[in-house]
């Protein structure tokens, strides 16, 4: 976890301010969802794309 925090800290100071703010917002949303135990019911982007691909098949 310490390595992740260090990497994130480095990246946040490197990225454009708007990007860094978006990342902070996303991380806060993830923390809030984890606190509410709802992360396991969210669809991943991969699964969502697979469903869309299936719908597009002839």
VOLO-372301 format. One record per atom (N, C-alpha, C, CB): y, x, z; chain; residue number from 1; atom name; residue in three letters. Coordinates in pm, 1 decimal. Glycine has a CB too. Layout:
N
- Y:X:Z:A:NUM:CA:ALA;
...
This chain:
58
- -118.4:82.4:0.0:A:1:N:UNK;
- 0.0:0.0:0.0:A:1:CA:UNK;
- 125.2:87.2:0.0:A:1:C:UNK;
- -0.5:-94.0:120.3:A:1:CB:UNK;
- 119.5:197.9:72.6:A:2:N:UNK;
- 235.8:287.3:76.4:A:2:CA:UNK;
- 268.7:341.9:-61.5:A:2:C:UNK;
- 211.0:402.7:173.0:A:2:CB:UNK;
- 165.8:372.7:-140.5:A:3:N:UNK;
- 188.1:423.7:-276.9:A:3:CA:UNK;
- 252.7:316.1:-363.7:A:3:C:UNK;
- 54.4:470.8:-340.6:A:3:CB:UNK;
- 210.0:192.9:-346.0:A:4:N:UNK;
- 267.7:81.8:-421.5:A:4:CA:UNK;
- 414.5:62.2:-385.2:A:4:C:UNK;
- 188.9:-47.4:-395.5:A:4:CB:UNK;
- 444.3:68.1:-257.8:A:5:N:UNK;
- 582.7:53.0:-212.0:A:5:CA:UNK;
- 669.5:165.7:-265.3:A:5:C:UNK;
- 589.1:49.8:-58.6:A:5:CB:UNK;
- 617.1:286.3:-263.1:A:6:N:UNK;
- 691.9:400.8:-314.2:A:6:CA:UNK;
- 718.3:387.3:-463.8:A:6:C:UNK;
- 616.3:530.5:-285.7:A:6:CB:UNK;
- 615.9:346.4:-538.8:A:7:N:UNK;
- 631.2:327.5:-683.9:A:7:CA:UNK;
- 733.1:218.1:-714.4:A:7:C:UNK;
- 495.6:292.4:-748.3:A:7:CB:UNK;
- 723.8:107.4:-642.6:A:8:N:UNK;
- 816.6:-3.0:-663.0:A:8:CA:UNK;
- 959.3:39.3:-629.4:A:8:C:UNK;
- 775.6:-123.6:-578.2:A:8:CB:UNK;
- 977.6:110.1:-522.8:A:9:N:UNK;
- 1109.9:158.0:-484.0:A:9:CA:UNK;
- 1169.5:247.3:-592.7:A:9:C:UNK;
- 1102.3:234.2:-350.9:A:9:CB:UNK;
- 1086.7:336.7:-646.3:A:10:N:UNK;
- 1132.4:424.5:-753.7:A:10:CA:UNK;
- 1170.9:343.5:-876.8:A:10:C:UNK;
- 1023.9:526.8:-789.3:A:10:CB:UNK;
- 1086.0:250.4:-914.8:A:11:N:UNK;
- 1112.1:169.9:-1034.3:A:11:CA:UNK;
- 1235.9:82.4:-1017.7:A:11:C:UNK;
- 991.3:82.8:-1066.5:A:11:CB:UNK;
- 1253.2:22.5:-899.8:A:12:N:UNK;
- 1368.4:-65.1:-878.9:A:12:CA:UNK;
- 1500.0:10.4:-895.4:A:12:C:UNK;
- 1361.9:-128.5:-740.3:A:12:CB:UNK;
- 1502.5:135.8:-857.6:A:13:N:UNK;
- 1625.8:213.2:-874.8:A:13:CA:UNK;
- 1641.6:263.5:-1018.3:A:13:C:UNK;
- 1627.6:331.5:-777.8:A:13:CB:UNK;
- 1533.5:265.4:-1094.1:A:14:N:UNK;
- 1535.4:313.1:-1232.4:A:14:CA:UNK;
- 1572.0:202.2:-1330.8:A:14:C:UNK;
- 1400.0:371.6:-1269.1:A:14:CB:UNK;
- 1521.6:81.0:-1307.3:A:15:N:UNK;
- 1542.7:-30.2:-1398.9:A:15:CA:UNK;
- 1686.7:-77.8:-1398.9:A:15:C:UNK;
- 1451.3:-144.5:-1363.6:A:15:CB:UNK;
- 1721.4:-149.0:-1506.4:A:16:N:UNK;
- 1851.9:-214.3:-1513.4:A:16:CA:UNK;
- 1862.8:-312.8:-1396.1:A:16:C:UNK;
- 1871.4:-287.8:-1651.6:A:16:CB:UNK;
- 1981.6:-333.7:-1344.0:A:17:N:UNK;
- 1997.5:-423.5:-1228.0:A:17:CA:UNK;
- 1940.3:-563.6:-1250.0:A:17:C:UNK;
- 2143.8:-435.5:-1193.1:A:17:CB:UNK;
- 1956.1:-619.0:-1370.2:A:18:N:UNK;
- 1903.3:-754.1:-1393.9:A:18:CA:UNK;
- 1750.7:-755.7:-1391.4:A:18:C:UNK;
- 1953.6:-807.9:-1528.4:A:18:CB:UNK;
- 1689.2:-651.5:-1444.6:A:19:N:UNK;
- 1543.7:-642.0:-1442.9:A:19:CA:UNK;
- 1494.7:-624.5:-1299.0:A:19:C:UNK;
- 1495.3:-524.6:-1531.8:A:19:CB:UNK;
- 1559.2:-537.8:-1224.9:A:20:N:UNK;
- 1521.2:-514.7:-1085.4:A:20:CA:UNK;
- 1532.1:-644.6:-1004.5:A:20:C:UNK;
- 1610.1:-404.5:-1022.7:A:20:CB:UNK;
- 1634.6:-722.4:-1029.2:A:21:N:UNK;
- 1651.8:-849.3:-957.2:A:21:CA:UNK;
- 1542.7:-948.2:-994.3:A:21:C:UNK;
- 1789.5:-910.0:-986.9:A:21:CB:UNK;
- 1504.5:-952.7:-1121.0:A:22:N:UNK;
- 1395.8:-1041.6:-1164.1:A:22:CA:UNK;
- 1264.3:-1001.2:-1097.4:A:22:C:UNK;
- 1380.7:-1038.6:-1318.3:A:22:CB:UNK;
- 1239.4:-872.2:-1089.5:A:23:N:UNK;
- 1117.0:-823.0:-1024.7:A:23:CA:UNK;
- 1118.1:-860.4:-877.2:A:23:C:UNK;
- 1103.3:-669.3:-1041.1:A:23:CB:UNK;
- 1230.6:-840.3:-811.3:A:24:N:UNK;
- 1241.1:-877.8:-668.7:A:24:CA:UNK;
- 1210.7:-1026.2:-650.4:A:24:C:UNK;
- 1382.7:-845.2:-613.3:A:24:CB:UNK;
- 1266.3:-1108.5:-737.9:A:25:N:UNK;
- 1245.5:-1253.0:-729.3:A:25:CA:UNK;
- 1097.5:-1287.6:-748.3:A:25:C:UNK;
- 1331.5:-1326.1:-834.7:A:25:CB:UNK;
- 1033.2:-1226.6:-847.9:A:26:N:UNK;
- 890.5:-1252.5:-872.6:A:26:CA:UNK;
- 805.5:-1210.4:-754.0:A:26:C:UNK;
- 843.5:-1179.0:-998.5:A:26:CB:UNK;
- 836.8:-1096.3:-696.0:A:27:N:UNK;
- 759.8:-1047.9:-581.1:A:27:CA:UNK;
- 776.9:-1142.2:-462.4:A:27:C:UNK;
- 803.5:-904.8:-542.6:A:27:CB:UNK;
- 897.5:-1189.2:-440.5:A:28:N:UNK;
- 919.6:-1285.1:-331.2:A:28:CA:UNK;
- 840.9:-1413.6:-354.5:A:28:C:UNK;
- 1069.6:-1317.2:-317.0:A:28:CB:UNK;
- 835.0:-1461.3:-479.7:A:29:N:UNK;
- 756.2:-1580.9:-510.6:A:29:CA:UNK;
- 608.4:-1558.1:-482.3:A:29:C:UNK;
- 775.7:-1621.6:-657.0:A:29:CB:UNK;
- 557.7:-1440.5:-519.1:A:30:N:UNK;
- 417.3:-1408.4:-494.8:A:30:CA:UNK;
- 388.2:-1405.0:-345.4:A:30:C:UNK;
- 380.7:-1273.9:-559.1:A:30:CB:UNK;
- 477.8:-1345.7:-268.6:A:31:N:UNK;
- 460.0:-1340.1:-122.8:A:31:CA:UNK;
- 458.7:-1480.7:-64.3:A:31:C:UNK;
- 572.0:-1255.9:-57.1:A:31:CB:UNK;
- 550.0:-1566.1:-110.8:A:32:N:UNK;
- 554.8:-1703.8:-60.6:A:32:CA:UNK;
- 427.0:-1779.4:-95.5:A:32:C:UNK;
- 676.8:-1777.5:-117.9:A:32:CB:UNK;
- 375.5:-1760.1:-218.5:A:33:N:UNK;
- 251.0:-1826.9:-257.3:A:33:CA:UNK;
- 133.3:-1775.5:-175.4:A:33:C:UNK;
- 223.8:-1806.4:-406.7:A:33:CB:UNK;
- 131.3:-1645.7:-147.8:A:34:N:UNK;
- 24.0:-1589.1:-66.1:A:34:CA:UNK;
- 29.0:-1646.1:75.6:A:34:C:UNK;
- 34.3:-1435.0:-62.5:A:34:CB:UNK;
- 149.1:-1662.0:128.1:A:35:N:UNK;
- 163.8:-1719.5:261.8:A:35:CA:UNK;
- 111.9:-1863.0:267.0:A:35:C:UNK;
- 310.4:-1715.4:305.3:A:35:CB:UNK;
- 120.0:-1932.0:153.6:A:36:N:UNK;
- 75.1:-2071.6:146.7:A:36:CA:UNK;
- -68.2:-2084.4:96.1:A:36:C:UNK;
- 167.7:-2151.4:56.8:A:36:CB:UNK;
- -134.3:-1970.9:73.8:A:37:N:UNK;
- -273.1:-1968.2:24.4:A:37:CA:UNK;
- -290.7:-2044.1:-106.7:A:37:C:UNK;
- -366.2:-2026.6:129.0:A:37:CB:UNK;
- -195.9:-2029.7:-198.4:A:38:N:UNK;
- -206.9:-2098.9:-327.0:A:38:CA:UNK;
- -228.3:-2004.6:-444.3:A:38:C:UNK;
- -83.7:-2180.7:-351.3:A:38:CB:UNK;
- -240.8:-1876.4:-419.4:A:39:N:UNK;
- -260.0:-1782.5:-529.3:A:39:CA:UNK;
- -391.6:-1805.0:-601.8:A:39:C:UNK;
- -253.8:-1640.7:-477.9:A:39:CB:UNK;
- -494.3:-1846.5:-530.2:A:40:N:UNK;
- -624.7:-1862.3:-593.3:A:40:CA:UNK;
- -632.1:-1981.5:-686.7:A:40:C:UNK;
- -730.1:-1875.2:-488.6:A:40:CB:UNK;
- -536.4:-2072.0:-681.0:A:41:N:UNK;
- -541.1:-2188.8:-769.1:A:41:CA:UNK;
- -450.4:-2175.1:-890.3:A:41:C:UNK;
- -503.4:-2312.4:-692.2:A:41:CB:UNK;
- -376.2:-2065.5:-899.4:A:42:N:UNK;
- -289.9:-2044.8:-1013.9:A:42:CA:UNK;
- -369.9:-1993.5:-1132.1:A:42:C:UNK;
- -177.6:-1947.8:-979.5:A:42:CB:UNK;
- -335.5:-2042.8:-1250.8:A:43:N:UNK;
- -399.0:-1991.9:-1371.8:A:43:CA:UNK;
- -337.7:-1857.9:-1408.3:A:43:C:UNK;
- -384.6:-2092.0:-1488.5:A:43:CB:UNK;
- -421.0:-1766.5:-1448.2:A:44:N:UNK;
- -368.4:-1639.6:-1494.9:A:44:CA:UNK;
- -321.8:-1656.3:-1639.3:A:44:C:UNK;
- -475.0:-1526.8:-1483.0:A:44:CB:UNK;
- -235.7:-1570.6:-1682.0:A:45:N:UNK;
- -184.9:-1575.6:-1819.1:A:45:CA:UNK;
- -298.6:-1556.5:-1918.4:A:45:C:UNK;
- -76.4:-1468.6:-1841.0:A:45:CB:UNK;
- -396.0:-1474.4:-1884.9:A:46:N:UNK;
- -509.9:-1451.0:-1973.2:A:46:CA:UNK;
- -588.5:-1579.5:-1996.3:A:46:C:UNK;
- -601.4:-1343.1:-1914.8:A:46:CB:UNK;
- -617.3:-1650.3:-1888.6:A:47:N:UNK;
- -691.3:-1775.8:-1900.5:A:47:CA:UNK;
- -609.7:-1876.9:-1980.2:A:47:C:UNK;
- -726.1:-1832.5:-1760.9:A:47:CB:UNK;
- -482.9:-1882.7:-1953.7:A:48:N:UNK;
- -396.1:-1975.1:-2025.8:A:48:CA:UNK;
- -397.0:-1944.1:-2175.6:A:48:C:UNK;
- -252.7:-1968.0:-1970.6:A:48:CB:UNK;
- -390.1:-1816.1:-2210.0:A:49:N:UNK;
- -391.3:-1777.3:-2350.6:A:49:CA:UNK;
- -525.1:-1810.1:-2415.3:A:49:C:UNK;
- -361.1:-1628.2:-2365.1:A:49:CB:UNK;
- -634.8:-1791.4:-2342.6:A:50:N:UNK;
- -766.0:-1826.0:-2396.0:A:50:CA:UNK;
- -774.8:-1974.4:-2428.7:A:50:C:UNK;
- -875.3:-1787.7:-2297.1:A:50:CB:UNK;
- -720.9:-2057.9:-2343.5:A:51:N:UNK;
- -720.4:-2202.3:-2368.2:A:51:CA:UNK;
- -636.1:-2233.5:-2491.2:A:51:C:UNK;
- -666.7:-2279.3:-2244.8:A:51:CB:UNK;
- -520.8:-2173.1:-2502.4:A:52:N:UNK;
- -435.9:-2195.8:-2618.9:A:52:CA:UNK;
- -504.9:-2151.6:-2747.3:A:52:C:UNK;
- -303.5:-2122.4:-2603.0:A:52:CB:UNK;
- -573.9:-2037.9:-2740.9:A:53:N:UNK;
- -647.4:-1988.2:-2857.7:A:53:CA:UNK;
- -757.8:-2086.5:-2898.4:A:53:C:UNK;
- -708.1:-1849.2:-2827.9:A:53:CB:UNK;
- -827.4:-2141.6:-2800.1:A:54:N:UNK;
- -932.9:-2239.2:-2829.3:A:54:CA:UNK;
- -874.5:-2363.6:-2894.7:A:54:C:UNK;
- -1008.3:-2277.6:-2700.7:A:54:CB:UNK;
- -759.6:-2406.2:-2849.6:A:55:N:UNK;
- -696.0:-2525.1:-2906.5:A:55:CA:UNK;
- -649.3:-2501.0:-3049.5:A:55:C:UNK;
- -578.0:-2568.3:-2820.1:A:55:CB:UNK;
- -616.2:-2376.4:-3080.4:A:56:N:UNK;
- -568.3:-2343.0:-3214.8:A:56:CA:UNK;
- -680.4:-2323.8:-3315.7:A:56:C:UNK;
- -485.2:-2218.5:-3209.5:A:56:CB:UNK;
- -804.1:-2308.5:-3267.6:A:57:N:UNK;
- -915.9:-2287.9:-3359.5:A:57:CA:UNK;
- -937.5:-2413.7:-3443.2:A:57:C:UNK;
- -1045.1:-2251.1:-3282.0:A:57:CB:UNK;
- -978.7:-2392.7:-3571.1:A:58:N:UNK;
- -1002.2:-2509.1:-3659.9:A:58:CA:UNK;
- -1121.4:-2592.4:-3619.3:A:58:C:UNK;
- -1021.7:-2462.9:-3801.7:A:58:CB:UNK;
